[in-house]
């Protein structure tokens, strides 16, 4: 008797489950159109008759804490059988979160490093053609492409691979939203995160910024520029810039993209970016690329000790800075910023927010709290802690700004009395 042929999703026609001989094949879930997996449609190639693909860790909305939403990671089953398996705790979640996740992560990083995504961005290619363009081994490249097809980054048809449409935005260097430079920095972060065990045992953070050489600063700042590309546009639209403001101080502004987008939106605004000497040199190059070198100026200094002046700025902001400082240092910075603000001025603090209690804020901010505790002096802070520094300096908190492009990250503006 001939076997029942599978449908286009690899399921046996007429059946909703699977026989006892079948095992789930897990892959990273990437949503596609109409709720379909992104790497179905153009085709994953001939489906296996007795294989059903279940979707492994995806990002799901988390509960909201103090009005700030975040995201969390969780396995997602494709059918009833796999939902039952998850509910019964039959699926080895720790293996999905480690073996599958870190191998997939490394595959994506290496593909970006060797130029694989750029090669596919030119059009559909065979594995051999991709290997020729990238200067890589054809057989190993085919394995890498197979992995990327399995997690939805590329698709396959008639012997050729195609970059998934949703990935073109993120993985082609010509895209304004490209994160390729951040993936390059993640090769450095890979080794950094490998030191979590030492950190947990001895409690000593790495303070990576104090030990970066010129090349690492360049890679770091290009990567941070990628992360900021979309949030910077959002922030420029929603920042409560005082009427008639002309003077912006961006403390620790690095690549200057947040200042650049604000200056684009507010033609009278001129930005001063206060940065460490090693960071300022590379940052100037990035500002010149954005075409606003005359309105985005750099000043070398130290946010913890520099005199910021008195009534010298209409808007002061820090983004991804306060996780480097202690509570006392952040409170002192808030006082010096308040003195530097003109009446009616605004001080906005942007960073990942730690939930008020463990588990409340979802996976993304919790993971970033551990990361920043490892790499800097403190880790992230709660909304209440940040607001306390602003109130203690005599400022009045305003509505928190959330970002759809950076889950778990927020900007907390506060105003000085007129």
C-alpha positions as CSV (number, residue, x, y, z in Angstrom):
1,X,0.0,0.0,0.0
2,X,1.4,3.4,-1.0
3,X,2.0,5.9,1.8
4,X,-0.4,8.8,2.2
5,X,1.4,11.8,0.6
6,X,2.0,14.8,2.8
7,X,0.5,18.2,2.3
8,X,2.6,21.3,1.7
9,X,3.3,21.7,5.3
10,X,4.7,18.2,5.7
11,X,1.6,16.9,7.5
12,X,-0.2,13.7,6.5
13,X,-3.4,14.5,4.7
14,X,-6.4,13.7,6.8
15,X,-4.5,13.7,10.0
16,X,-4.0,16.4,12.6
17,X,-1.4,14.6,14.7
18,X,1.4,12.2,14.0
19,X,2.0,8.6,14.4
20,X,4.2,7.2,17.3
21,X,7.1,6.9,14.9
22,X,7.2,10.6,14.3
23,X,9.3,13.1,16.3
24,X,9.0,16.9,16.2
25,X,11.6,18.9,14.3
26,X,12.2,22.2,16.1
27,X,13.3,25.4,14.4
28,X,13.5,29.0,15.3
29,X,10.1,30.6,14.6
30,X,9.9,33.6,12.3
31,X,6.4,34.8,11.5
32,X,5.4,35.1,7.8
33,X,2.4,36.4,6.0
34,X,-1.0,35.2,7.1
35,X,0.4,33.5,10.1
36,X,2.5,31.1,8.0
37,X,6.1,30.4,8.8
38,X,8.3,32.7,6.7
39,X,10.3,29.9,5.2
40,X,7.2,28.2,3.8
41,X,5.7,29.8,0.7
42,X,8.6,30.3,-1.6
43,X,9.4,26.7,-0.5
44,X,11.6,24.9,1.8
45,X,12.1,22.2,-0.8
46,X,10.4,18.7,-0.8
47,X,8.7,18.2,2.5
48,X,9.4,15.0,4.4
49,X,6.4,12.6,4.5
50,X,6.6,11.9,8.2
51,X,8.0,15.1,9.6
52,X,6.1,17.9,11.2
53,X,8.0,21.1,11.9
54,X,7.2,22.7,15.3
55,X,8.2,26.2,16.0
56,X,10.8,26.7,18.8
57,X,11.6,29.8,20.9
58,X,9.8,32.9,19.7
59,X,9.3,36.3,21.2
60,X,5.9,36.8,22.7
61,X,4.4,39.9,24.3
62,X,5.0,40.1,28.0
63,X,2.9,41.5,30.8
64,X,3.2,45.3,31.2
65,X,4.9,46.7,34.3
66,X,4.2,50.3,35.4
67,X,3.0,51.1,31.9
68,X,6.1,49.8,30.2
69,X,5.7,46.7,28.0
70,X,8.5,44.3,27.2
71,X,8.9,40.9,25.5
72,X,9.7,37.4,26.7
73,X,11.0,34.2,25.0
74,X,8.9,31.0,25.0
75,X,8.5,27.9,22.9
76,X,5.6,27.8,20.5
77,X,4.1,24.6,19.2
78,X,2.7,24.2,15.7
79,X,0.0,21.7,16.4
80,X,-2.1,20.0,19.1
81,X,0.4,17.2,19.8
82,X,3.2,19.6,20.4
83,X,1.1,21.8,22.6
84,X,0.3,18.8,24.7
85,X,4.0,17.9,24.8
86,X,4.8,21.4,26.0
87,X,2.1,21.4,28.6
88,X,3.2,18.0,29.9
89,X,6.8,19.2,30.0
90,X,8.0,16.5,27.6
91,X,10.0,19.0,25.5
92,X,13.6,19.6,26.8
93,X,13.3,23.4,26.9
94,X,16.9,23.9,28.2
95,X,18.3,22.3,25.1
96,X,16.2,24.6,22.8
97,X,17.3,27.6,24.7
98,X,21.0,26.6,24.6
99,X,22.1,24.2,21.9
100,X,19.7,25.3,19.2
101,X,19.7,29.0,20.1
102,X,23.5,29.5,20.4
103,X,24.2,27.4,17.2
104,X,21.6,29.4,15.3
105,X,23.0,32.7,16.6
106,X,26.6,31.8,15.6
107,X,25.3,30.7,12.1
108,X,23.7,34.1,11.6
109,X,26.8,36.0,12.8
110,X,29.1,34.0,10.6
111,X,26.8,34.4,7.5
112,X,27.0,38.2,8.0
113,X,30.7,38.1,8.6
114,X,31.5,36.3,5.3
115,X,29.1,38.3,3.3
116,X,26.6,35.5,2.6
117,X,23.5,37.8,3.1
118,X,25.0,40.4,0.7
119,X,25.6,37.7,-1.9
120,X,22.0,36.6,-1.6
121,X,20.8,40.2,-1.7
122,X,22.0,40.3,-5.4
123,X,19.6,37.5,-6.3
124,X,18.9,33.8,-6.0
125,X,22.1,31.8,-5.8
126,X,23.2,28.2,-5.6
127,X,25.3,27.2,-2.6
128,X,28.3,26.9,-4.9
129,X,27.8,30.4,-6.3
130,X,27.5,31.8,-2.8
131,X,30.7,30.0,-1.8
132,X,32.5,31.5,-4.7
133,X,31.4,35.1,-3.9
134,X,32.2,34.7,-0.2
135,X,35.4,32.8,-0.7
136,X,34.2,29.9,1.5
137,X,34.1,26.1,1.3
138,X,31.2,25.0,-0.9
139,X,30.2,22.0,1.2
140,X,30.4,23.9,4.5
141,X,28.5,26.8,2.9
142,X,25.7,24.4,1.9
143,X,25.4,23.3,5.5
144,X,25.3,26.9,6.7
145,X,22.6,27.8,4.1
146,X,20.6,24.7,5.2
147,X,20.7,25.9,8.8
148,X,19.6,29.4,7.8
149,X,16.8,28.0,5.7
150,X,15.7,26.0,8.7
151,X,15.4,29.1,10.9
152,X,13.7,31.2,8.3
153,X,16.5,33.5,7.3
154,X,16.7,32.1,3.7
155,X,14.5,29.9,1.6
156,X,15.3,27.3,-1.0
157,X,13.8,26.3,-4.4
158,X,15.1,24.4,-7.4
159,X,18.6,24.3,-6.0
160,X,18.8,28.0,-5.3
161,X,18.7,30.1,-2.1
162,X,16.9,33.4,-1.5
163,X,17.3,35.9,1.3
164,X,13.9,36.0,3.1
165,X,12.1,39.3,2.3
166,X,11.7,40.2,6.0
167,X,15.5,39.8,6.5
168,X,16.5,42.2,3.7
169,X,15.7,45.2,6.0
170,X,18.1,43.9,8.7
171,X,20.8,42.1,6.9
172,X,21.7,44.2,3.8
173,X,24.2,46.9,4.4
174,X,22.5,49.3,2.1
175,X,19.4,49.3,4.3
176,X,19.0,52.1,6.9
177,X,17.9,49.5,9.4
178,X,20.9,47.2,8.8
179,X,22.2,45.4,11.9
180,X,25.2,43.9,10.2
181,X,27.7,46.1,12.1
182,X,26.0,45.0,15.4
183,X,26.4,41.4,14.4
184,X,30.1,42.1,13.9
185,X,30.4,43.5,17.4
186,X,28.6,40.4,18.7
187,X,31.6,38.4,17.7
188,X,33.4,40.3,20.4
189,X,30.4,40.0,22.7
190,X,30.5,36.3,22.2
191,X,33.7,36.1,24.1
192,X,32.5,38.6,26.7
193,X,29.4,36.7,27.5
194,X,31.5,33.6,27.9
195,X,32.8,35.2,31.1
196,X,29.4,35.1,32.8
197,X,30.6,32.1,34.9
198,X,33.5,34.0,36.3
199,X,31.3,37.0,37.0
200,X,28.8,34.9,38.9
201,X,31.6,33.3,41.0
202,X,33.6,36.4,41.8
203,X,31.1,39.3,41.3
204,X,33.6,41.4,39.4
205,X,32.3,43.1,36.3
206,X,34.5,43.5,33.2
207,X,34.1,47.2,32.5
208,X,34.7,46.6,28.8
209,X,34.8,50.3,27.8
210,X,37.9,50.9,29.9
211,X,39.9,48.3,28.0
212,X,38.8,48.9,24.3
213,X,41.5,49.7,21.8
214,X,40.8,51.9,18.8
215,X,39.7,49.1,16.5
216,X,37.3,47.7,19.1
217,X,35.9,51.2,19.7
218,X,35.2,51.5,16.0
219,X,33.4,48.1,15.8
220,X,31.5,48.9,19.0
221,X,30.3,52.3,17.9
222,X,29.2,51.1,14.4
223,X,27.3,48.3,16.2
224,X,25.6,50.7,18.6
225,X,24.7,52.9,15.7
226,X,22.9,50.0,14.1
227,X,20.9,49.3,17.3
228,X,19.9,53.0,17.6
229,X,18.8,53.5,13.9
230,X,15.1,52.9,14.4
231,X,14.7,54.0,18.1
232,X,16.5,57.3,17.2
233,X,13.8,58.1,14.7
234,X,11.1,57.2,17.2
235,X,12.7,59.3,19.9
236,X,13.0,62.3,17.6
237,X,9.3,62.2,16.9
238,X,8.2,61.9,20.5
239,X,10.8,63.7,22.6
240,X,9.2,66.7,24.4
241,X,11.6,69.3,23.0
242,X,10.9,72.7,24.7
243,X,9.5,75.4,22.5
244,X,12.3,77.4,20.9
245,X,15.0,75.0,22.0
246,X,18.4,75.5,20.4
247,X,20.9,73.8,22.7
248,X,21.1,70.0,23.2
249,X,23.6,68.1,25.3
250,X,23.9,64.4,24.6
251,X,25.9,62.8,27.4
252,X,27.7,59.7,26.3
253,X,26.1,60.1,22.8
254,X,28.7,57.9,21.1
255,X,27.7,57.6,17.4
256,X,25.5,60.7,17.7
257,X,22.5,59.2,15.9
258,X,20.0,60.3,18.6
259,X,21.2,63.8,18.4
260,X,21.3,63.7,14.6
261,X,17.7,62.6,14.3
262,X,16.6,65.3,16.8
263,X,18.5,68.0,14.8
264,X,16.9,66.8,11.6
265,X,13.5,67.2,13.1
266,X,14.3,70.5,14.8
267,X,16.2,72.8,12.4
268,X,17.2,75.3,15.1
269,X,18.8,72.7,17.4
270,X,22.5,72.3,17.7
271,X,23.9,69.3,19.6
272,X,26.9,68.9,21.8
273,X,27.9,65.3,22.5
274,X,30.0,64.7,25.6
275,X,32.1,61.6,25.1
276,X,35.3,59.9,26.3
277,X,38.4,60.6,24.2
278,X,38.6,57.2,22.7
279,X,34.9,57.2,21.6
280,X,34.8,60.8,20.2
281,X,37.2,60.2,17.4
282,X,35.2,57.5,15.7
283,X,31.9,59.2,16.6
284,X,32.9,62.3,14.6
285,X,33.2,60.1,11.5
286,X,29.7,58.7,11.9
287,X,28.2,62.2,12.3
288,X,30.0,63.4,9.2
289,X,28.4,60.4,7.3
290,X,25.0,61.6,8.4
291,X,25.6,65.0,6.9
292,X,25.1,67.1,10.1
293,X,28.8,67.6,11.1
294,X,28.2,71.3,11.6
295,X,25.3,70.9,13.9
296,X,26.5,67.9,15.9
297,X,29.7,68.8,17.8
298,X,31.8,66.7,20.1
299,X,33.4,67.6,23.4
300,X,35.7,65.2,25.1
301,X,35.2,64.8,28.8
302,X,33.8,62.7,31.7
303,X,30.1,62.6,32.6
304,X,31.0,61.8,36.2
305,X,33.2,64.8,36.9
306,X,32.7,67.6,34.2
307,X,31.1,70.8,35.1
308,X,28.1,71.0,32.7
309,X,27.5,74.7,33.3
310,X,24.5,76.7,34.5
311,X,21.4,77.2,32.4
312,X,23.4,76.4,29.3
313,X,21.1,73.8,27.6
314,X,17.5,73.4,26.7
315,X,17.5,69.7,26.4
316,X,19.9,67.1,28.0
317,X,19.7,63.4,27.3
318,X,21.5,60.2,28.1
319,X,20.9,57.0,26.3
320,X,22.3,53.6,27.4
321,X,24.5,55.4,30.0
322,X,23.0,55.1,33.5
323,X,23.6,51.3,33.6
324,X,27.3,52.1,33.8
325,X,26.9,54.2,37.0
326,X,26.1,53.6,40.6
327,X,22.9,55.1,42.2
328,X,25.0,57.9,43.9
329,X,26.7,58.7,40.6
330,X,23.4,58.9,38.7
331,X,21.9,61.1,41.4
332,X,24.9,63.4,41.2
333,X,24.6,63.5,37.4
334,X,20.9,64.4,37.6
335,X,21.8,67.3,40.0
336,X,24.5,68.7,37.6
337,X,22.2,68.3,34.6
338,X,19.4,70.2,36.4
339,X,21.8,73.0,37.1
340,X,22.8,73.0,33.4
341,X,19.2,73.2,32.2
342,X,17.5,76.4,31.3
343,X,14.1,77.0,33.0
344,X,11.6,74.7,31.3
345,X,14.4,72.5,30.1
346,X,14.1,68.7,29.8
347,X,16.4,65.9,31.0
348,X,15.6,62.5,29.3
349,X,17.1,59.2,30.4
350,X,16.9,56.3,28.0
351,X,17.8,52.8,28.9
352,X,16.5,49.2,29.3
353,X,14.3,49.1,32.4
354,X,14.6,46.4,35.0
355,X,11.2,45.1,36.2
356,X,10.2,45.9,39.8
357,X,10.5,42.2,40.7
358,X,12.0,39.2,38.9
359,X,10.0,37.9,36.0
360,X,7.6,40.8,35.7
361,X,9.3,42.5,32.7
362,X,9.9,39.6,30.4
363,X,13.0,38.1,28.9
364,X,14.6,40.9,27.0
365,X,15.1,43.4,29.8
366,X,16.1,40.6,32.2
367,X,18.8,39.3,29.9
368,X,20.0,42.8,29.3
369,X,20.2,43.5,33.0
370,X,22.6,40.5,33.4
371,X,24.6,41.6,30.4
372,X,25.1,45.2,31.7
373,X,25.9,43.9,35.2
374,X,28.6,41.8,33.5
375,X,30.0,44.5,31.3
376,X,29.7,47.7,33.4
377,X,29.3,48.8,37.0
378,X,25.7,48.2,37.9
379,X,23.2,46.7,35.4
380,X,19.8,48.3,34.6
381,X,17.5,50.2,36.8
382,X,13.8,50.2,37.6
383,X,11.6,53.1,36.5
384,X,11.1,54.1,40.1
385,X,14.9,54.3,40.7
386,X,15.4,56.5,37.6
387,X,12.5,58.8,38.5
388,X,13.9,59.1,42.1
389,X,17.1,60.7,40.7
390,X,15.1,63.2,38.6
391,X,12.8,64.1,41.5
392,X,15.7,64.4,43.9
393,X,17.3,66.9,41.6
394,X,14.1,69.0,41.6
395,X,12.8,67.8,38.2
396,X,9.1,66.9,37.4
397,X,8.8,63.5,35.6
398,X,6.8,63.5,32.3
399,X,5.2,60.6,30.4
400,X,7.5,57.7,29.8
401,X,8.3,57.1,26.1
402,X,8.2,53.4,24.9
403,X,9.7,52.1,21.7
404,X,8.2,49.5,19.4
405,X,11.6,49.1,17.7
406,X,13.4,48.3,20.9
407,X,11.3,46.2,23.4
408,X,12.0,46.8,27.0
409,X,13.8,50.1,26.3
410,X,12.3,53.4,27.4
411,X,13.1,57.1,27.6
412,X,12.1,58.9,30.8
413,X,11.9,62.7,30.3
414,X,11.6,65.2,33.2
415,X,11.2,68.9,33.1
416,X,12.7,71.8,35.1
417,X,10.3,74.4,36.5
418,X,10.2,77.7,34.5
